[in-house]
Every structure is written in C-alpha cells, then in structure tokens.
C-alpha cells in the first residue's frame, strides 16, 4: 500500500523579497503545508485569508524555561500566541530552551545548566502542558545546535529535549526533533533516530526536521528507511531556491519504504 508524504516548508526562508502572505499562498498552491516563525511582524488578516495548512509556528515570543522570571514571560507570551495559533489553525506551537533574538542567538545566553535549572524547566513545561490542555493545543520542544547556529542556548541537545519531554510525559507536549541540528551539534543523527523508535517515545514525536548537511542524503536514503519511523520529517531540498522539482525527485527514495512517512520542513 503506497504512502502519501505530507510536506511542509518554512515560508520564512523562501522568496524573502516577497510578502509573507504571497509565500504562504504560493506554497499552499504547490501543495505544501507551511511553517512560520514569530507572528507579530505579519499581517494576520492576510495570512488567515490564504487558508493555508500551518504545520508549526513559534509558540512564544519571549521567555525561558529554567528561571522564575523567564518562565512567567514564556507562559504569558504563550497565551498570546495560542490565540493567534487558533486563529490560523496551527497544528503545533514550537518551544526552545530560551528565547532567541537576532540571528537565532539566545537573548540570555547560558553556558552551564545546573540541576536546579533542569527541575525548573520540567516545572515550566508542566505548566505549558497545563495551558495546552486547557486551550486544546499542542506544543513541541525543539532541539538546536550549539557549535554553529545557537551557541549559549540551554537544553539545546536532542538528548536534553527528549529527556525533558519524557520527564513531563504529557500528551500535549511533544518533541520537535530537528535532525539538522542533531547532525551538526551531536554528530549522531542515525543513532539518535534509532533511539526515538521505541514505542515509549513514538507518541512524543509528532514531527522532526532535517536541514541540508553533507551527511543527510546518504544517511536518510541508506539507513533511515529501515527504522520504521512514521514521524520523520526533513529538508530534502538543496541549499538553493528550487522548491518545485527536488522534493518529487527525492521522494522516489522513500516511496518504496512503506513504514516511512516523510514530512519536509524546508530550510532554504
């Protein structure tokens, strides 16, 4: 039985000389779901009129997981974002260990994460899950990489985000596994993907993202199809602005593997 492969593309990364609503409409016309970052800079009326399937959007504007002040700010801005997420019918709202600023750098860098910070992060995420339960939405915690893109972000490693989501163990808090960041920051893309296959973890992994890196194509085409992951997501597009042709060409690698459902979150 053939599987269909739902694909999602981040509108923030494409055609940056065009208005965001034009990009969203174009991606919808092409058959993609659409990812967004922060919403305040966008015209929500115009985004709503596109009737796009928004797969993910940042679920907060400011704040941090591991201290009282940061947690309060994260929860307050999460409440604001939930209103927008419901208006746009966003599938899941994304979280990080701390708020990100210009260039993806942490607003408040943190080089050392203490045991007390771990406990506070679990408490904050439980409060996020309480909010999600009340509002009927889903949040997802994303891993990042420290060496290249996001130095100083606490709980950035994939093993950190998985540990936090597993510790909270709530149905409305999921893991957004970004394999692009895993490969850059931890260098164990396949091993980690194998570790997220057990049934105890599957329900916590609604999606994962893969950005373009030298090991990606070989790893996915040769080994990931053997893992029976139905939630893997990835960026199969080359690092250039050609979103139309490449996904169809690349999907031939996956269509013969009935257990792999590939959702693509593009980083071009």
KEVEXLO-580026 format. One line per 2 residues: for each residue x, y, z of N, C-alpha, C. Coordinates in steps of 0.02 Angstrom, whole numbers. Atoms other than C-alpha are relative to their C-alpha. Layout:
// residues N
X:Y:Z:X:Y:Z:X:Y:Z | ...
***
This chain:
// residues 268
43:-60:0:0:0:0:44:62:0 | -43:-60:3:81:165:-53:-19:51:53
12:-54:-49:101:304:75:5:67:-35 | -8:-69:22:74:486:40:47:34:49
-50:-33:-41:207:603:105:-18:74:8 | 15:-71:-10:143:767:179:64:40:9
-61:-41:-2:274:901:153:-17:70:27 | 8:-68:-26:293:1064:248:63:40:-13
-57:-44:16:404:1211:202:-6:63:42 | -1:-61:-40:456:1357:310:-3:61:-45
10:-58:44:389:1513:224:49:56:15 | -46:-54:-19:511:1624:319:66:-3:-40
-65:11:30:659:1551:222:0:6:-76 | 6:-1:73:595:1567:43:-19:69:-26
24:-59:35:573:1710:-80:-5:61:47 | 2:-50:-53:620:1837:52:-11:71:-26
18:-65:29:591:1981:-69:-75:7:-10 | 73:-1:9:406:1936:-73:-34:6:68
38:-3:-63:273:1972:60:-13:-71:26 | 9:66:-29:246:1828:181:-64:-33:-23
63:31:22:65:1803:127:6:-26:-72 | -12:26:68:124:1784:-54:36:-67:4
-37:62:-8:247:1650:0:-45:-56:25 | 46:50:-27:115:1560:102:-48:-24:-53
46:19:54:-8:1563:-43:34:-42:-52 | -36:38:50:124:1501:-163:13:-72:24
-13:67:-27:171:1355:-50:-64:-41:4 | 65:34:-3:-12:1312:-24:-21:-23:-70
16:17:70:-39:1315:-213:42:-60:-23 | -44:54:18:109:1196:-229:-15:-65:38
19:59:-37:30:1076:-106:37:-12:65 | -37:6:-62:142:1108:45:-40:27:59
17:-34:-63:94:1139:225:53:53:12 | -43:-59:-8:176:1297:291:22:8:73
-28:-16:-65:290:1333:438:13:75:6 | -14:-70:-15:306:1505:519:46:5:60
-35:-14:-61:420:1583:648:-46:44:44 | 41:-44:-43:358:1728:756:-52:37:-42
56:-29:37:193:1808:708:-8:76:3 | 17:-71:-5:196:1991:766:17:43:-61
-18:-41:58:281:2054:608:-45:-12:-60 | 42:18:57:148:1977:496:-70:28:5
70:-21:3:-23:2036:441:-44:-62:7 | 37:61:-13:-134:1904:520:-63:-6:-43
58:2:44:-286:1952:416:18:-31:-67 | -22:26:65:-189:1917:257:20:-73:5
-18:71:-8:-118:1754:324:-62:-44:7 | 61:38:-10:-290:1696:377:-36:-11:-66
35:5:65:-360:1730:203:33:-50:-47 | -32:50:43:-232:1612:125:-30:-69:10
29:65:-17:-322:1465:210:53:-56:-4 | -55:48:2:-153:1379:221:-5:-49:58
-9:48:-54:-118:1224:324:66:16:34 | -61:-19:-36:5:1294:450:20:-57:47
-21:60:-37:103:1147:520:32:17:67 | -35:-18:-62:204:1240:653:14:75:0
-17:-70:-10:238:1413:723:30:6:69 | -27:-10:-67:339:1478:869:-56:10:49
54:0:-48:233:1454:1023:7:50:56 | -11:-51:-51:300:1600:1125:39:56:-34
-38:-57:28:381:1770:1096:63:14:39 | -57:-13:-44:497:1788:1244:-4:-49:59
1:40:-61:548:1693:1399:51:-56:0 | -49:54:-10:649:1547:1464:-32:-56:41
27:56:-37:618:1376:1538:24:-4:72 | -35:23:-61:738:1374:1685:6:51:56
1:-46:-57:705:1526:1796:-70:30:6 | 68:-23:-15:550:1604:1876:-22:56:-46
19:-57:41:552:1767:1781:-9:-21:-73 | 5:22:69:585:1684:1614:-60:-44:-12
58:43:7:451:1553:1644:-65:40:-3 | 60:-41:0:322:1685:1684:-9:36:-67
3:-34:65:365:1779:1524:-18:-49:-56 | 15:50:51:362:1621:1419:-74:-18:1
71:19:-5:190:1572:1485:-46:56:-21 | 42:-58:19:120:1747:1462:-2:8:-76
-1:-8:73:177:1757:1281:-26:-62:-36 | 31:61:28:123:1577:1250:-76:9:-3
72:-12:0:-54:1630:1298:-19:45:-59 | 13:-43:58:-46:1770:1169:4:-39:-65
-12:37:62:20:1651:1038:-54:-52:-13 | 55:49:9:-115:1521:1069:-59:32:-36
56:-34:33:-245:1649:1016:13:4:-75 | -18:-5:70:-152:1676:852:1:-70:-32
-2:68:26:-121:1489:831:-68:-27:-16 | 69:23:13:-306:1452:846:-30:36:-60
27:-39:57:-348:1591:725:24:-28:-66 | -30:26:62:-230:1518:594:-5:-76:-4
7:73:-2:-269:1338:644:68:-35:-7 | -68:28:2:-85:1298:675:0:-68:36
0:68:-27:-52:1113:708:36:-5:67 | -38:5:-62:81:1136:842:40:64:10
-34:-62:-19:168:1278:934:69:-18:28 | -69:21:-13:358:1270:948:30:37:59
-35:-28:-58:466:1299:1103:75:-14:-6 | -72:11:-7:653:1316:1139:18:8:74
-22:-7:-69:755:1314:1298:2:71:25 | 0:-71:-18:765:1503:1295:-20:40:-61
20:-42:55:704:1647:1189:59:17:-46 | -52:-14:50:801:1680:1029:-9:71:-27
1:-67:27:847:1850:962:28:3:-70 | -27:-11:66:935:1918:809:48:-56:-19
-44:52:25:1017:1783:705:-7:-67:36 | 10:63:-35:946:1645:814:41:-7:63
-40:2:-61:1059:1689:960:-44:10:61 | 42:-7:-60:990:1673:1137:1:71:27
4:-66:-30:929:1834:1214:40:1:65 | -39:7:-62:1005:1774:1378:40:-65:-3
-40:61:8:1147:1651:1344:12:-35:67 | -13:40:-60:1181:1511:1467:48:-56:-19
-52:50:17:1339:1406:1461:-4:-62:44 | 2:57:-47:1306:1294:1613:-72:-8:25
67:15:-24:1141:1210:1654:6:-41:64 | -6:32:-65:1126:1162:1837:-59:-48:12
54:45:-18:1019:1029:1918:-63:38:17 | 58:-40:-17:904:1163:1987:-34:27:-63
30:-23:63:879:1229:1810:-38:-55:-35 | 37:57:29:829:1056:1750:-67:-8:34
63:8:-37:699:1044:1887:-49:56:-18 | 43:-56:18:633:1217:1846:-27:-7:-71
23:10:69:624:1176:1660:-57:-50:-4 | 54:49:-2:519:1022:1697:-64:31:27
59:-34:-29:404:1127:1806:-31:47:-51 | 27:-47:50:387:1260:1670:-37:-37:-55
32:37:53:347:1131:1538:-64:-34:23 | 63:25:-27:217:1053:1651:-53:54:-1
47:-55:2:137:1224:1664:-22:15:-72 | 17:-7:71:145:1240:1474:-51:-54:-20
46:55:16:60:1070:1461:-69:12:31 | 64:-18:-31:-75:1128:1584:-37:49:-44
30:-51:44:-106:1278:1472:-24:-32:-65 | 19:33:62:-108:1168:1317:-63:-42:10
60:40:-15:-235:1050:1398:-62:45:3 | 56:-46:-9:-346:1196:1444:-24:29:-66
16:-34:63:-339:1275:1271:-9:-48:-59 | 9:49:54:-341:1115:1168:51:8:-56
-53:-9:51:-175:1147:1079:58:-47:17 | -59:43:-9:-10:1054:1060:63:43:-5
-66:-32:3:164:1121:1100:52:-53:-17 | -55:44:16:326:1045:1037:66:34:19
-65:-26:-21:501:1068:1110:53:-20:-52 | -48:12:53:637:1085:977:72:2:26
-72:-2:-13:821:1043:992:34:48:-50 | -39:-45:43:952:1162:918:72:-23:1
-72:17:-4:1139:1155:886:39:58:30 | -41:-50:-34:1269:1246:990:61:24:-41
-62:-22:31:1427:1248:881:-8:53:-55 | 5:-43:60:1359:1343:730:-55:53:7
57:-45:7:1186:1420:743:-24:31:66 | 33:-23:-62:1133:1438:926:43:-10:62
-43:8:-60:1279:1447:1048:-32:33:61 | 25:-29:-62:1227:1476:1228:-73:-14:15
70:18:-13:1052:1401:1216:-1:-60:48 | 4:58:-45:1014:1289:1367:-49:-52:-26
43:57:21:934:1118:1338:-3:-4:-77 | 0:-1:73:987:1128:1156:9:-69:-30
-14:65:29:1044:949:1132:-65:-40:-8 | 58:43:11:921:823:1062:-14:-44:61
10:43:-59:951:711:1212:-29:40:58 | 29:-42:-52:907:859:1325:-75:10:-11
71:-12:13:743:898:1239:-41:-64:7 | 35:64:-8:695:714:1233:-9:-16:74
4:14:-72:735:696:1419:-54:43:33 | 51:-44:-30:626:847:1462:-70:-21:-19
66:20:23:479:791:1356:-21:-66:34 | 15:64:-32:491:615:1428:-15:9:74
11:-12:-71:502:683:1606:-69:30:13 | 66:-30:-7:346:788:1583:-55:-50:-17
43:55:19:257:647:1492:-74:20:-2 | 69:-25:7:101:745:1444:-19:-3:-74
19:10:70:1:716:1284:4:62:-43 | -1:-62:40:2:899:1231:69:33:-1
-69:-24:7:191:920:1245:39:-53:-39 | -34:47:45:285:837:1101:72:21:-11
-70:-13:20:462:830:1033:2:20:-73 | -14:-19:70:506:926:875:74:-15:-12
-69:23:8:663:831:828:29:29:-65 | -32:-32:58:772:936:712:66:-37:-14
-58:41:15:895:815:633:57:40:-31 | -53:-46:22:989:957:551:43:20:59
-38:-20:-59:1038:1017:723:34:-60:34 | -32:60:-28:1072:839:784:66:-14:-35
-61:19:38:1197:807:645:56:51:11 | -51:-51:-10:1287:973:669:25:1:72
-19:-9:-69:1285:980:857:23:-62:36 | -15:62:-36:1298:798:908:31:-54:-44
-33:46:46:1352:704:752:-23:-71:3 | 24:68:-8:1245:553:789:-71:-7:-26
67:-3:27:1094:576:676:-33:-69:-1 | 31:66:7:1063:392:640:-11:-32:68
6:32:-66:1098:332:817:-58:30:40 | 54:-31:-38:979:459:891:-67:-19:-31
62:20:32:846:419:762:-20:-70:20 | 14:68:-22:861:237:810:-27:0:72
21:-2:-70:838:283:992:-71:27:9 | 67:-26:-8:674:375:961:-53:-46:-29
48:47:28:594:223:882:-40:-40:52 | 39:40:-46:540:130:1041:-70:28:11
69:-21:-6:353:135:1071:-11:50:57 | 7:-46:-56:378:229:1234:14:72:-21
-19:-67:22:445:378:1135:-42:22:-60 | 33:-18:62:344:371:973:-56:51:9
57:-44:-9:192:458:1044:22:71:15 | -25:-67:-17:302:606:1094:32:34:-60
-35:-27:58:372:633:919:-47:8:-59 | 46:-10:55:244:708:801:35:22:-64
-35:-23:59:373:781:684:74:8:16 | -69:-22:-7:557:806:656:22:34:-64
-22:-41:55:652:922:542:72:-17:-17 | -68:11:22:807:897:439:21:57:-45
-28:-51:43:911:1038:367:56:-30:-42 | -50:25:47:1033:1017:225:69:-4:33
-69:7:-20:1203:948:277:30:-59:-37 | -32:50:43:1331:833:193:-20:-72:14
16:69:-17:1278:676:286:-74:-17:-11 | 72:10:0:1091:699:264:-24:-50:-52
29:41:53:1053:622:95:22:-72:5 | -25:68:-6:1164:470:117:-31:-35:60
28:30:-60:1101:440:294:-72:-21:-9 | 72:14:6:917:451:252:-13:-55:-52
15:48:52:921:354:90:25:-70:16 | -28:66:-14:1028:213:158:-24:-31:64
13:30:-65:976:193:339:-67:19:32 | 62:-18:-34:826:293:399:-61:-40:-24
58:40:20:702:195:290:-6:-66:36 | 1:63:-35:748:41:392:-26:7:71
15:-11:-70:696:121:556:-74:-2:16 | 72:2:-11:507:112:532:-25:62:38
22:-62:-31:488:294:586:-55:31:-44 | 54:-30:39:321:364:532:-4:76:11
4:-71:-18:354:537:605:60:40:-25 | -60:-37:21:520:582:524:-18:55:-48
10:-55:46:523:749:439:68:25:-22 | -66:-21:21:661:827:339:1:52:-53
-11:-47:55:730:957:222:40:-37:-53 | -34:36:54:770:862:63:22:47:-55
-16:-47:54:793:1019:-38:72:23:4 | -68:-29:0:967:1078:-91:-2:72:25
-4:-67:-28:1027:1242:-22:-5:51:-55 | 12:-50:53:952:1346:-162:-76:5:-8
70:-16:3:785:1416:-212:-35:-39:-56 | 34:41:50:710:1271:-311:-48:-48:35
44:43:-39:564:1206:-208:-47:-44:-40 | 50:36:38:463:1135:-351:21:-70:-21
-20:62:32:564:995:-430:31:-50:49 | -41:45:-40:678:924:-297:-40:-48:44
35:47:-44:551:853:-173:-28:-60:-38 | 28:56:38:467:748:-308:55:-49:-20
-56:43:20:635:682:-367:26:-40:59 | -27:33:-59:694:643:-192:-47:-52:29
47:45:-31:534:557:-139:3:-71:-27 | -5:68:26:573:408:-251:40:-44:47
-40:39:-47:697:356:-116:-43:-29:56 | 39:18:-59:556:339:10:-64:-38:-17
66:28:15:400:281:-81:-1:-76:4 | 0:72:-3:457:102:-83:7:-26:72
-6:19:-71:479:103:107:-65:17:35 | 69:-14:-22:300:86:170:-4:25:71
4:-20:-69:344:123:351:27:70:13 | -30:-67:-11:424:294:323:-47:54:-26
41:-56:18:314:447:322:43:63:6 | -48:-55:1:417:598:273:-37:66:-6
27:-67:1:362:774:316:59:48:-4 | -59:-40:13:481:903:249:-10:72:26
0:-69:-21:517:1066:339:62:33:-30 | -56:-23:40:624:1163:217:39:56:34
-44:-53:-25:773:1270:267:43:24:-59 | -39:-24:57:824:1351:104:-3:76:-2
***
